[in-house]
Amino acid sequence: MQGGEGNSCKTNIETGLGSDFATGQTWANIIDLAGKVWGCSFYESAKELARKYGREEIFESGSVKQYDEELIPIVPVLLNAPRPYKSHPQYGYAQKQWFYKDMENQLLMCVSRFETDKGKFILPQIYAKTLQGNPKWYWKALYKQRPLYGLQNLKQDRKVLLVEGEKTADKAQELLPDYAVLTWSGGSGAVSKTNFSPVYNQELIVWPDNDEPGFKACFELAKVLQDYSAIKFVLPPAVLPDKWDLADELPENMEVRKLLADAVSFQEFSHAAFLRYPALAKKYEVTEMQETEDFDIREWPKFSFEACPGFLGDFVHLATENSEADPAAVCITALVRFCAEVYGFAPQKGPHFYISEKLHPPKLFAVICGNSSKARKGTSK
């Protein structure tokens, strides 16, 4: 977080999600980022940002008291922190623990597996504190931006393989030492809560479990990653047992690397998935492109720079000189972002009106439409 100029550190200005690709550090919002830069806690960085930007009244008024008992995760875990709990008051002693680490091998969180007479239980632990308390381990998951498991194996010269489950990731890493094998915590339902920024702009291969939930996870991953990474999917042979994954014994004559080499696009994968599991087609309906021979297709309208004269036009010209972004999208995005920055920097200074005692400035909203993963909508930012 202290390096010079370059492209190794990026933040998404819409979501606040960011990553330092050189160190593996990640952050979920501007307060989290400030805390990493200044080397202080989440609460301390929030207070300092409030001071810098003239919002001390948030703290002076006592309006933060409602968060007093909210957990503040400490990520990465402090070097002098105790080890995560090995036993649980309800489920007993953990048969297995997996330690989530960043690219610098620093501990981020822990996941434990318990075998009981009622079945298997997988529980996460985070190192956290309340505003008034001391840090300790809690049997809870991170609220959002959960780290990937296996980041310490992410090297520049390695391909990335995504599998489901820590046990599967460990076995696959043994089978494929030239890959960085990663997974996420919480199963297919937690894909959207995971921080995938360390693998953005990388070529990814996903190997699903051989069952409907495993294939469903691929659709969830595609939602998150298609606009950011080149992603392919392994189609497990239909002859494999139900629920089979790379942690299980390999069938005779099964060539793992051949299946990886034959990984298919998401479109091909979705067609095969719908044939195996028709219920997925109802949930993830894919509309086929219709034949266009009978339609009178008008030429796509061309953007006129008369729509943005002066400084704005110069900016759009420059921004699209070496970009695939549509000039109209860049123009609209620039206008909306400019107004947002003006009102964010100087709140209550521009035109406004009152409803009761509440001030209402004008707010701009824009919608940019285009084909998923092809229209480069995000590029206009």
C-alpha positions as CSV (number, residue, x, y, z in Angstrom):
1,M,0.0,0.0,0.0
2,Q,3.1,2.3,0.0
3,G,4.3,1.7,-3.6
4,G,4.8,4.2,-6.4
5,E,2.7,4.8,-9.5
6,G,1.5,1.8,-11.5
7,N,-1.4,-0.5,-12.4
8,S,-1.1,-3.0,-9.5
9,C,-3.6,-1.3,-7.2
10,K,-7.2,-0.7,-8.3
11,T,-10.5,0.2,-6.7
12,N,-14.0,-0.1,-8.2
13,I,-15.5,3.4,-7.7
14,E,-19.0,2.0,-7.8
15,T,-18.7,-0.8,-5.2
16,G,-15.7,0.3,-3.2
17,L,-14.1,-3.1,-3.8
18,G,-10.4,-3.0,-4.4
19,S,-7.2,-4.9,-4.4
20,D,-3.4,-4.5,-4.4
21,F,-2.4,-7.2,-6.9
22,A,1.3,-6.9,-5.8
23,T,0.7,-7.7,-2.1
24,G,-2.7,-9.5,-2.2
25,Q,-4.3,-7.0,0.1
26,T,-8.0,-6.3,-0.5
27,W,-10.6,-3.8,0.8
28,A,-14.4,-3.6,0.8
29,N,-14.8,0.2,0.9
30,I,-13.0,3.5,1.2
31,I,-12.9,3.3,5.0
32,D,-11.3,-0.1,4.8
33,L,-8.8,1.2,2.3
34,A,-7.9,4.2,4.5
35,G,-7.3,1.9,7.5
36,K,-4.9,-0.2,5.5
37,V,-3.0,2.9,4.2
38,W,-2.8,4.5,7.7
39,G,-2.3,1.3,9.6
40,C,-5.3,1.8,11.9
41,S,-8.6,0.1,12.7
42,F,-11.8,0.4,10.7
43,Y,-13.4,2.6,13.4
44,E,-10.3,4.9,13.7
45,S,-10.1,5.3,9.9
46,A,-13.8,6.2,9.8
47,K,-13.3,8.8,12.5
48,E,-10.3,10.3,10.7
49,L,-12.1,10.5,7.4
50,A,-15.0,12.2,9.1
51,R,-12.6,14.7,10.5
52,K,-10.9,15.3,7.2
53,Y,-14.1,15.9,5.3
54,G,-16.0,17.9,7.9
55,R,-18.4,15.2,9.1
56,E,-17.3,15.0,12.8
57,E,-21.0,15.5,13.8
58,I,-21.6,11.9,12.9
59,F,-19.4,10.9,15.9
60,E,-20.1,13.9,18.2
61,S,-23.9,13.4,18.0
62,G,-23.6,9.9,19.2
63,S,-25.2,8.5,16.1
64,V,-22.6,5.7,15.9
65,K,-23.8,4.2,19.1
66,Q,-26.1,1.9,17.2
67,Y,-23.0,0.1,15.9
68,D,-21.3,-0.4,19.3
69,E,-22.0,-4.2,19.3
70,E,-21.4,-4.7,15.6
71,L,-18.3,-6.8,14.9
72,I,-15.4,-5.1,13.2
73,P,-13.3,-7.9,11.4
74,I,-9.5,-7.6,11.7
75,V,-8.2,-8.7,8.3
76,P,-5.4,-9.8,8.1
77,V,-5.4,-11.3,11.5
78,L,-2.9,-9.8,14.0
79,L,0.4,-11.6,14.2
80,N,0.1,-11.9,18.0
81,A,-3.5,-13.2,17.8
82,P,-4.2,-16.6,19.3
83,R,-4.9,-19.6,17.1
84,P,-8.6,-20.1,16.0
85,Y,-10.7,-22.3,18.2
86,K,-10.3,-26.0,17.5
87,S,-13.4,-27.1,19.4
88,H,-17.0,-25.8,19.4
89,P,-19.4,-25.8,22.4
90,Q,-22.2,-27.5,20.3
91,Y,-20.3,-29.6,17.7
92,G,-17.3,-30.7,19.7
93,Y,-13.7,-31.1,18.2
94,A,-13.0,-30.1,14.6
95,Q,-11.9,-33.0,12.4
96,K,-10.3,-30.5,10.0
97,Q,-9.4,-26.8,9.8
98,W,-8.6,-24.7,6.7
99,F,-6.8,-21.5,7.0
100,Y,-7.6,-18.7,4.5
101,K,-4.5,-16.7,3.7
102,D,-3.6,-13.8,1.4
103,M,-0.9,-13.8,-1.2
104,E,1.6,-12.8,1.5
105,N,0.7,-15.8,3.5
106,Q,-1.1,-13.7,6.2
107,L,-4.0,-15.4,7.9
108,L,-7.5,-13.9,7.0
109,M,-10.0,-16.3,8.5
110,C,-10.6,-20.0,9.3
111,V,-13.1,-22.7,8.4
112,S,-13.6,-25.8,10.5
113,R,-15.3,-29.1,9.7
114,F,-17.2,-31.0,12.4
115,E,-18.5,-34.6,12.1
116,T,-21.4,-35.4,14.4
117,D,-24.2,-38.0,14.7
118,K,-26.4,-35.4,13.1
119,G,-24.2,-35.0,10.1
120,K,-21.4,-32.7,8.8
121,F,-21.1,-29.1,9.8
122,I,-18.8,-26.5,8.3
123,L,-18.3,-23.3,10.4
124,P,-16.2,-20.2,9.7
125,Q,-14.3,-18.2,12.2
126,I,-13.2,-14.6,12.0
127,Y,-10.9,-12.5,14.2
128,A,-12.9,-9.4,15.1
129,K,-13.7,-6.9,17.8
130,T,-16.6,-4.6,18.9
131,L,-16.1,-0.9,19.3
132,Q,-15.8,-1.3,23.1
133,G,-14.2,-4.8,23.3
134,N,-10.9,-6.6,22.7
135,P,-10.3,-8.7,19.6
136,K,-11.0,-12.4,19.7
137,W,-12.2,-15.2,17.4
138,Y,-15.9,-15.4,16.6
139,W,-17.9,-18.3,15.1
140,K,-19.1,-16.1,12.3
141,A,-18.6,-15.5,8.6
142,L,-17.4,-12.2,7.1
143,Y,-20.4,-10.2,6.2
144,K,-19.2,-9.6,2.6
145,Q,-16.0,-9.6,0.5
146,R,-15.0,-13.0,1.9
147,P,-11.5,-14.0,0.7
148,L,-10.8,-16.9,-1.6
149,Y,-9.1,-20.0,-0.2
150,G,-5.6,-20.7,-1.6
151,L,-4.5,-17.2,-2.5
152,Q,-1.0,-18.0,-1.2
153,N,-0.7,-20.3,-4.3
154,L,-1.6,-17.5,-6.7
155,K,1.5,-16.8,-8.7
156,Q,2.0,-14.9,-11.9
157,D,3.0,-17.9,-13.9
158,R,0.2,-20.2,-12.8
159,K,-3.2,-20.8,-14.3
160,V,-6.2,-20.5,-12.0
161,L,-8.6,-23.4,-11.3
162,L,-11.7,-22.7,-9.3
163,V,-13.3,-25.7,-7.5
164,E,-16.0,-26.0,-4.8
165,G,-14.9,-26.7,-1.2
166,E,-11.6,-26.5,0.7
167,K,-11.1,-30.3,0.7
168,T,-11.4,-30.5,-3.1
169,A,-9.1,-27.5,-3.5
170,D,-6.3,-29.2,-1.4
171,K,-6.5,-32.5,-3.4
172,A,-6.7,-30.6,-6.7
173,Q,-3.6,-28.6,-5.7
174,E,-1.7,-31.8,-5.1
175,L,-2.8,-33.2,-8.5
176,L,-2.0,-30.0,-10.4
177,P,0.9,-28.2,-8.7
178,D,1.4,-25.9,-11.8
179,Y,-2.1,-24.4,-11.1
180,A,-3.3,-22.1,-8.4
181,V,-6.4,-24.0,-7.1
182,L,-8.8,-21.7,-5.3
183,T,-12.3,-22.0,-3.8
184,W,-14.7,-19.8,-1.9
185,S,-16.5,-20.4,1.5
186,G,-20.1,-21.0,2.0
187,G,-21.1,-23.0,-1.1
188,S,-23.0,-21.9,-4.2
189,G,-25.2,-19.5,-2.3
190,A,-22.2,-17.5,-1.1
191,V,-20.6,-16.8,-4.5
192,S,-21.9,-13.2,-4.5
193,K,-20.4,-12.5,-1.1
194,T,-16.9,-13.4,-2.2
195,N,-14.1,-11.1,-3.2
196,F,-12.9,-12.3,-6.6
197,S,-10.7,-9.2,-7.3
198,P,-7.4,-11.1,-7.0
199,V,-8.3,-13.2,-10.1
200,Y,-9.9,-10.4,-12.2
201,N,-8.4,-10.2,-15.7
202,Q,-7.0,-13.7,-15.4
203,E,-7.9,-16.8,-17.4
204,L,-10.0,-19.0,-15.1
205,I,-11.2,-22.6,-15.4
206,V,-14.0,-23.8,-13.2
207,W,-14.4,-27.5,-12.3
208,P,-17.8,-28.1,-10.8
209,D,-19.0,-30.9,-8.5
210,N,-20.9,-33.5,-10.6
211,D,-24.4,-32.6,-9.3
212,E,-27.0,-30.0,-9.7
213,P,-25.7,-27.7,-6.9
214,G,-22.3,-27.9,-8.4
215,F,-23.5,-26.8,-11.9
216,K,-25.6,-24.1,-10.2
217,A,-22.5,-22.7,-8.7
218,C,-21.1,-22.2,-12.2
219,F,-24.0,-20.1,-13.2
220,E,-23.5,-17.9,-10.1
221,L,-19.8,-17.6,-10.9
222,A,-20.5,-16.6,-14.5
223,K,-22.7,-13.8,-13.2
224,V,-19.9,-12.4,-11.1
225,L,-16.9,-13.1,-13.3
226,Q,-17.9,-12.9,-17.0
227,D,-17.3,-9.2,-17.3
228,Y,-13.9,-9.3,-15.6
229,S,-12.1,-12.5,-16.6
230,A,-11.8,-15.0,-19.4
231,I,-13.6,-18.0,-17.9
232,K,-14.1,-21.6,-19.1
233,F,-15.8,-24.6,-17.5
234,V,-15.0,-28.3,-17.3
235,L,-17.8,-30.6,-18.2
236,P,-17.5,-33.6,-15.8
237,P,-18.2,-36.8,-17.8
238,A,-21.8,-37.9,-17.3
239,V,-20.6,-41.4,-16.3
240,L,-19.1,-40.1,-13.1
241,P,-21.0,-40.9,-9.8
242,D,-23.4,-38.2,-8.5
243,K,-21.6,-35.6,-6.3
244,W,-18.1,-36.7,-7.6
245,D,-15.4,-34.0,-7.3
246,L,-11.6,-33.9,-7.5
247,A,-11.2,-34.9,-3.9
248,D,-12.7,-38.3,-4.8
249,E,-10.8,-41.3,-6.2
250,L,-10.0,-40.8,-9.9
251,P,-11.8,-43.3,-12.2
252,E,-9.5,-45.5,-14.3
253,N,-8.5,-43.9,-17.6
254,M,-9.8,-40.5,-16.6
255,E,-7.3,-37.8,-17.8
256,V,-7.6,-34.7,-15.6
257,R,-5.4,-32.5,-17.8
258,K,-7.3,-33.6,-20.9
259,L,-10.6,-32.5,-19.4
260,L,-9.0,-29.1,-18.4
261,A,-7.7,-28.7,-22.0
262,D,-11.2,-29.4,-23.3
263,A,-12.9,-26.8,-21.0
264,V,-15.8,-25.0,-22.8
265,S,-17.3,-21.6,-22.9
266,F,-20.2,-20.6,-20.7
267,Q,-22.6,-20.9,-23.6
268,E,-21.6,-24.4,-24.3
269,F,-21.6,-25.3,-20.6
270,S,-25.1,-23.9,-20.1
271,H,-26.5,-25.9,-23.0
272,A,-25.0,-29.1,-21.5
273,A,-26.1,-28.2,-18.0
274,F,-29.8,-27.7,-19.1
275,L,-29.8,-31.1,-20.7
276,R,-28.5,-32.8,-17.5
277,Y,-30.5,-30.7,-15.0
278,P,-33.7,-29.3,-16.6
279,A,-34.6,-27.4,-13.4
280,L,-31.6,-25.1,-14.0
281,A,-33.1,-24.0,-17.3
282,K,-36.1,-22.5,-15.4
283,K,-33.9,-20.6,-13.0
284,Y,-31.2,-19.5,-15.5
285,E,-33.2,-19.0,-18.7
286,V,-31.0,-18.2,-21.7
287,T,-32.8,-16.7,-24.6
288,E,-31.5,-17.8,-27.9
289,M,-30.8,-15.2,-30.6
290,Q,-33.6,-15.1,-33.1
291,E,-33.1,-15.2,-36.8
292,T,-33.1,-11.6,-38.1
293,E,-33.8,-12.2,-41.8
294,D,-37.4,-11.1,-41.5
295,F,-36.6,-7.9,-39.6
296,D,-35.8,-4.5,-41.0
297,I,-32.7,-3.8,-39.0
298,R,-31.9,-0.1,-38.8
299,E,-28.2,1.0,-38.8
300,W,-26.9,1.6,-35.2
301,P,-27.1,5.3,-34.5
302,K,-23.7,7.1,-34.5
303,F,-22.8,9.4,-31.7
304,S,-22.6,13.1,-32.7
305,F,-20.0,15.1,-30.9
306,E,-22.3,18.1,-31.3
307,A,-24.0,16.6,-28.2
308,C,-20.9,17.4,-26.1
309,P,-19.1,20.5,-27.2
310,G,-16.1,22.1,-25.5
311,F,-14.3,20.4,-22.6
312,L,-16.7,17.5,-22.4
313,G,-16.2,16.7,-26.1
314,D,-12.4,16.9,-25.7
315,F,-12.7,14.5,-22.8
316,V,-14.8,12.0,-24.6
317,H,-12.5,12.2,-27.7
318,L,-9.5,11.4,-25.4
319,A,-11.2,8.7,-23.4
320,T,-12.3,6.7,-26.5
321,E,-9.2,7.2,-28.5
322,N,-7.8,3.8,-27.6
323,S,-10.9,2.2,-26.0
324,E,-13.8,-0.1,-27.1
325,A,-16.2,2.0,-25.0
326,D,-19.1,3.7,-26.9
327,P,-18.6,7.5,-26.9
328,A,-22.3,8.0,-25.9
329,A,-21.8,5.8,-22.8
330,V,-18.6,7.7,-21.9
331,C,-20.4,11.0,-22.3
332,I,-23.3,10.0,-20.1
333,T,-21.1,8.4,-17.5
334,A,-18.8,11.4,-17.3
335,L,-21.8,13.8,-16.8
336,V,-23.3,11.7,-14.1
337,R,-20.0,11.1,-12.3
338,F,-19.1,14.8,-12.6
339,C,-22.4,15.9,-10.9
340,A,-21.9,13.3,-8.2
341,E,-18.4,14.5,-7.4
342,V,-19.6,18.2,-7.4
343,Y,-22.4,17.5,-4.9
344,G,-20.2,15.1,-2.9
345,F,-17.5,17.7,-2.6
346,A,-19.8,20.6,-1.9
347,P,-23.0,19.3,-0.4
348,Q,-25.9,21.7,0.1
349,K,-24.2,24.3,-2.0
350,G,-26.0,23.8,-5.3
351,P,-29.6,24.2,-6.4
352,H,-32.1,22.4,-4.1
353,F,-35.5,22.5,-2.6
354,Y,-37.0,21.5,0.8
355,I,-39.6,18.9,1.6
356,S,-40.5,19.6,5.3
357,E,-37.1,20.3,6.8
358,K,-35.1,17.9,4.5
359,L,-32.9,19.3,1.7
360,H,-33.2,17.7,-1.7
361,P,-30.6,18.4,-4.3
362,P,-31.1,17.2,-7.9
363,K,-29.8,13.6,-8.5
364,L,-28.9,12.2,-11.9
365,F,-29.4,8.6,-12.9
366,A,-28.4,6.9,-16.2
367,V,-28.9,3.4,-17.6
368,I,-26.4,2.0,-20.1
369,C,-27.7,-1.0,-22.0
370,G,-25.8,-3.6,-23.9
371,N,-25.1,-7.3,-24.3
372,S,-23.6,-9.0,-21.2
373,S,-19.8,-9.4,-21.4
374,K,-19.7,-8.0,-24.9
375,A,-20.9,-4.4,-24.9
376,R,-18.1,-3.3,-22.5
377,K,-20.5,-1.2,-20.5
378,G,-18.2,-1.1,-17.6
379,T,-15.4,0.2,-19.8
380,S,-17.2,3.6,-20.0
381,K,-16.3,4.2,-16.4
